[in-house]
Amino acid sequence: MDSQKIERINELYRKSKAEGLTDDEKKEQKILRAEYLEAVKANLRGQLNNIDIEEKDGTVVNLGEKYGNRRKKGH
């Protein structure tokens, strides 16, 4: 997510506290927040997929290979 969108999220937040938002601004805020949340999740997923765990028996398991392809139905 680019810095302009993050700044817009912040602008809408400040405006919502100061004077309230129009219906269109509320919709925009909801869309931007959802987009931001997805970007954070994707970033975290990418980091977790690159973690290696050493098991008790000495084998090394990559979390991305073990769990990376698993997704809940509907997602």
Sequence and secondary structure as in RCSB ss.txt:
>XXXX:A:sequence
MDSQKIERINELYRKSKAEGLTDDEKKEQKILRAEYLEAVKANLRGQLNNIDIEEKDGTVVNLGEKYGNRRKKGH
>XXXX:A:secstr
  HHHHHHHHHHHHHHHHT   HHHHHHHHHHHHHHHHHHHHHHHHHHTT EEE TTS EEEHHHHHTT   TT 
